[in-house]
């Protein structure tokens, strides 16, 4: 008897364990990934780089076989939710922009769970980003020209909402009324980007989004989709087919679960997209009862390998602040101690003999559990005068974590002017800072560390420490751009 049979209930207590079963998730991911690969290799022309929209999209895009760093982007669906449309200065995806320009376009892959065929990140967030980046380049550099209204729209992207701003959204996903409301915010988004410290890339052609889902009419044709050369195509692929509930596969071996790459904390047991692609054949060929043990073994092996690896350090341009990844037990070596005036480990467990004014070890747990410790650590460095008014600073953690990024932003804000000059009086300088200044320091980090995306909660702790005024109040000074509030989100 097959494992997966048609379900006759919509009881969430019955469906939830099926949806969260790693066996069903991994086999569903494999089915969707094979469809994406077929589209990329057999339908689209010319061939373009395939990029995962984190985090969900990474499950559907193979890791590079040589272990090279995979390209990625990070566009949030929440920035495209109805009534909450936003162009995020915190997630500018500059690396993605350079890749599209250099390669003549790109394919971006994502997915979504039950209820719709395309995530808001693809149907609205990325189209907003394309239109804003196009217009910002035009206003700053005089190009590109807007795509003509009569420009041909190739299969499979026949139906667009269009407007005067250059915003393009899929008509089968976005009602015309919602498209019009999005356009009303366009000038505010442009103003906030042009007023920021983010670099404005000069585009030679406009970014043009195209939308592809698993709908039958989208992929029934066998001929290739010829993309016009008048723009830089940004092909947005929603990997999963739409189902209302877990559905038995053709052979009954698993329940197909839409958007299986989403919400990985609920089902992956520590498995990551890279680990899945490295061990894909073994994971998919094992017996169902063996899968949990195999995942545990793979995750253990990954932890041991990671402890022996070290990523390259990143120095923030025009400053003396460097960010790096080290093991939890890392003992700062002689070269590091000789070069840096302050060494900060956000998650260190090695007992240092150096005076605390030189080496500062914190133990900041990830997530909400570490927010109190993060605020305390930021205060210790910024408020007590430990941060040197001269000399280099190294900040490390086991990843480019929220804590590491928060320390970087806090020190950049408290030690440097907007012109990247070191300040002499930290306390007096902090009295002049606003939330806008803190946001701009984050943009410095994002320029040199693409993908840096600290949580809102972590950035709030930075504000609480760096912007604290006598009497305990916090300075604000967030900027307004044509009536559109711009903050850390």
N, C-alpha and C positions, 0 to 999 in steps of 0.2 A: 504494500500500500504506500502511495507517495506521502512524503512528509507534509507537503503543502496542498491543502484542499480548499475549495471555495468557502468563504466565511459567510455565515448567515446572521451575523450580529454586528451592531455598531457600538456595542458596549466598550467603553474605553478601557475598562479593567481587563478585558480580553485582548483588545487590540494592542495596548501599550507594550506588553512583553514581546509580542511578535515584532513590533516595529523596532524595538530596542535590542533585538537579538543580533549579535555580531555576525552570525552565519547569514541571516537575511540581508543585513546591511552590506557586507562585503561582496556578496554575489550580485546584489542590485547595483552596487557601484561598478562592478566589472561589466555588467550589461550596458550601463549607460556610457562608460568610458569607451567601450568598443564602438558604440554608435558615434560618439564624438570623433574618434579616430577615423571612422569611415567617412564622415562628412568632410573632415579636414583633408583627407588624402584623395577622395574620389569626387568631391563636389566643388570645392572652392578653388578658384584660380585667380591670381597666382597663389603659390604656397606662402603662407605667412606664419610668423612665430605664434605659438599657442601659449597663452598665459593664463594661469589660474587666478581667479579672484578669491582671495583668502576670506574665511578659512575653508569654507565648504568646497570651493572649486578645485582645491589642490588634490582632492581624492580622485578626480576625473582626468587629471593630466599626468602622464608618466614623468617620473624624475629622470633627469639626464643620466644616461648609462655610465658616464665617466665620473660621476660624483660631483660634477660642476654645480654651481649654485643655480637653482631654477629661477626663471623670471616670475615675478608675481605682481599683483596689484591688490589694493585694499579699498574697495568701494562698499559702503554700508547700505543695506536696504533701508535702514531707518532714515537715511537722508533723502529717500524717495517716497516715504509714506505720505499718503494723502493729507494735505494740510500742513505737513512738516518738511516740505521740500527744502533742500539746503545744498549749497556749494561749500564743502568743508575745507577751510584753510588748514585744518589739522591733518587732513588726509589729501594732500595735493597730488599725490601719485606722479611726481616729477620724473621718476625713473621710467615709468610707463610711457610718459609723453616723449621722452628721448628715444625710447625703443621704437615707438610707432613712426616717428620722423625718420629714424635711421633705416628701418626695414620696409618702409612704404606701407605700413599698416600692421594690424595684429588681430588675432583671435582671442577673445576673452571668454573663459568658461566658468559657469556657476550653476547652481541648482537651487531648488526650493522645495519645501515640503507640501503637504496636501493643500488644496484650495485654489491653486493657480498654476499656470504653465510656465511662468517666467517670474523670477524674483524682481522686486522693485529696484534692486541694485542695477540690473540690466535694462529694465524698461524705462527707468527714470533717472536714477543717480548718475549713471555713466553718460546718458544723453545730455544731462545738465552740464556735466564736466566738459564734454566735447564742445558744446556751444559756448561756454564761458571761456575756455582756453582759446578757441578760435577768435572770439571778439577781443579778448585781452591782447592777443598777438597783433590783431589789426590795429587797435588803438595805440599800442606801444611801438610797433615796427612798420605799420602801413601795409601789412599783408598777414594772412591770405585774403583773397577776395571771397565773398560769400558764394556758396554753391547756388547756381541759378535754379530758380523754381522749376524750370522746365527740364532740368538735368535728368537723364534716364535713371530709373531705379530698378536694378536688376532683380530677378528672382534670386533668393526667396523672400525678398523684402519689398513687397509691392505696395503696402498700405502704410503711409505715414500721416501723422499729424504734423503740419507745418505752420510756421508763423513768421512774423517779421524779424524775430531775434535770431533766426537760424537754428532754433531748437527743433529737433526731430524726435518724435516718440512713436511707438508702434500703435496704430489705431485699434488693433484687436486687444490691446492691454490698457490703454490710457484713453478715457473719454475726452472728446474735444473740450468740454468745459474745464476739466482738470488741467489739460494742456495750457489753456488760456490763463488759468490762475498761476501756473508755474511761470509763464512768461512775464507776469506782472512783477515778479521778484527779480527778474533778470538784471536790471540796472544796478540793484543793490549788490548782487553777487559780483558783478564786474568791478564796481567801485571798491569793494572790500579786497579783491585780489590785487588790483592796481595799487592800492594804498599799503599793501603788506610788504614784508621784506623778502617774499618769495621771488625768485627770478622768473621773468616772463620769456618763455622760449619763442623764438621767431619761427613760425610755421611757414613752410613753403606752399602747402596746400591745406585746405580745411579738413578737420576730422569729421568723418561721416559715419554715424552708427548704422549698422544693419542688424536685424533681429531674426534669430533662428530658433525655433522650438521643435518639439517632437510631434507637432500637429501633422496629420497625414498630408495635408496639402503643401506643407513646407518641404517635405523631403521625398515626395513620390516621384519627382522627375529624375531621370537618369543622366540628363545632360549637365554639364558643369555650369556653375554660376560665374559669369564673366563680370568682374568688378570694374567700374570705370576708373580711368586714370585721373579724373578731374579732382578727386579728393583722396584723403588718406583713410582707407576703409578700416573701421573698427567693428569686427564681426562679433556679435554678442550671442553666444550659444547657451541656451538653457538645456542642461544635459538630460534631465529626467523626463519620462513620459508622465502625463497627469493621470493619477488614479485616485479614487475616493477612499480606498482602504487597501491594506496589504492584499496583493493579488498573486495567486499561485503562478509560478513560472510554467512554461510550456511542458516541461518534463516533471513538474511537481516537486522538484528538489529544494526549492526555496520560495519564500514569499517576496515578490517584488515590492519594495518599499520606496516610494517617491522621495527624492531628496535625501538619500541615505547618508551623504557626506555631511549633512547638517547636524548640529547639536552633538558633536563627537564625544563630549564629556559623558553623555548618557549611555554610550554603548561601546566605545573603542577600547576601554581597559588599558589605556596608555599607548595603544598603537597610533602611529602618526601616518600621514599620507606617504612620506618618504619611505617609512618602514614597510608599508603595504606594497609599494611598487618594487622595493628591493626583494621582498619575499612573496610576491604575488602568486607565483605558480604553486609554491608550497602551501600557502594559505587556502587557495581555492581547490586544491586536490585532496586535502586531508578530509577525514571523516568528520561529521558534525560533532561527535562527542570528543574529538581530539582538539577542536579549535581553541577552546579556552586555554588549555595548557600550552599550545603552540604560541599563542599571542603572548602569554606570560614569559615564555622563554625568549622570544624575539625582543621584547621590551627590556628584559634583564641584560641581554647582550648589547643593546643600544646604549644603556646607561654606562656600562663598562667602557665602551668605545669612546663615548663623549668625554669621559674624564681624562682621556689622553690627548684630546684635540684642543686646539687653540685657534680662534679666529684672529684676523689681523686687527690691530688697533686702529681707531678712527680719531683723528684730531679735528676738532671743530675749527674751520677756516678762520684765520685772523685772530685766534685766541691761543691760550696755553693750556687748554682743557682737552684731555684725551680720554676716550672711552674704549674699554676692552673687555674681553671675555676670558675668564680664568676659572680653574677648578675651585670648588668650595674650600679645599684645604691649601690653596695657593699661598706660599710664603714669598713675599716680595723679595726679589733677588737684588744683588748688589747694583746692577745696572739701573734698576727701577728706583732704588733708594738714593742713588747718586743723582739721578736726573730730575726727580720730582720733589717738590717742596711739600706736597700733601698726597697721600695715598689712601684711597677709600675703597674698601671692599663691602659691598652692600649685603653680602650673604656669606661672610667668612667665618670659618671655625678654627683657624690657625691662631695660636696664642703668640702674639708678637712681643719681642723684647724691646722694640723701639719705643720711645716716648709717644703717648697718644697724639701729640701735636704733629707728628710726622705720619704715623700709620693709624687709621681709624677703621676698626672692624665692626660691622653691624650684623645683626641677624634679623633680616626683614623677610617674613614669610610672604609668598605671593598672594594676590587677591585681597579681599576685604580684611582677612585676618592680619595683614601686615600694615594696614593704614595707620594705626596708632604708632607703631614702631617707625614707620616712614616719617611721620610728622616729627617725632622726637629726634630722629637722626638728622633731618634737615635743620632743625633748630640748633642741634649741637654744632653743626658745621657753620651755618650762616650767622646765628645769633651770638655765639661765644667768641667770634673773631678768629676761629681756627683757620678759616679760609685765608690763605696768604694774600697780601696785596700785591705780591710779585711772585714769580716762580711758577713752575708748571704743576699741574694737577692731573692725577690719573684716577679714574673712577672705573671700577670693575664689578662684575657679577658673573654668575654662571651662564646668563643669557643677557641680551639687550633688554632687560626687564623694565617694568614700570618704575621700580626703585632707582635703577641706574639712570634712566631718562629723567626722572624727577630731580635727582641730584645735579645732573648736567644742566637742566633748565634753571634751577635755583641758583647755581653758581654763576652761570652766564648772566643772569639777570642782576645778581647782587654785586658782581665784580666788574662788569663791563658796561660801558655806555652804548648807546644805539650805534655809534660809529666804531665799535669794537675796541675802544681804548680802555685800558685798565683804570679803575677808579682808585683814588687815594683814601677816601673816607666812605667805607661801606655803609655805615649806619645812616649818614646823611644822604647818600645816593639812594638807598632803599626808600627813603621818605618821598622821593620824587617819582617812584615807579607806579605804573598802572597795570591793570590786567592786560591791556594791549601790549605793553612792553614785554610781559611774560610770554604772551602768545608769540611775539616776534622772535624771542629767544628759542622757542620750540621750533620755529621755522628755520633758524640757523642749523639746529640739530638735524632736521629732516632733509636739509640740502645736502649734508655730508653723510647722513645715514638714512637713505631712502627706506621707507617702511617703518620708521620710528613712529610709534602710535601709542603713547602712554594713555592709560585710562583717564576718564574725566575725574574720577575720585583722586587719582594720584596728582593730577594737575591742581585740584582744589587744595591739596595739602601744600603744594608749592605756593599758591596764592596766600594761604593762611600764614606761612612763615615769612615769605619775602615781602609781602605787602602789609604786614602788621604795623599799625600806627600806635603811637603812645595812647594808652587808655584801652588798648585791645581791639580797636576797630580795624577792619581790613579795607585798604584802598580799592577803588573800583576802576573807574576810568576806561571801561570797555568802550569800544568805538561804535558809532552809528554810521551807516552808509546808506543814504537815501531811505531812511526809515527801517533798514534791516539791521537787526542786532547781530553783532559778530562776537562770538565768544570762543571758548576752547573746543566746543563741539564741532 
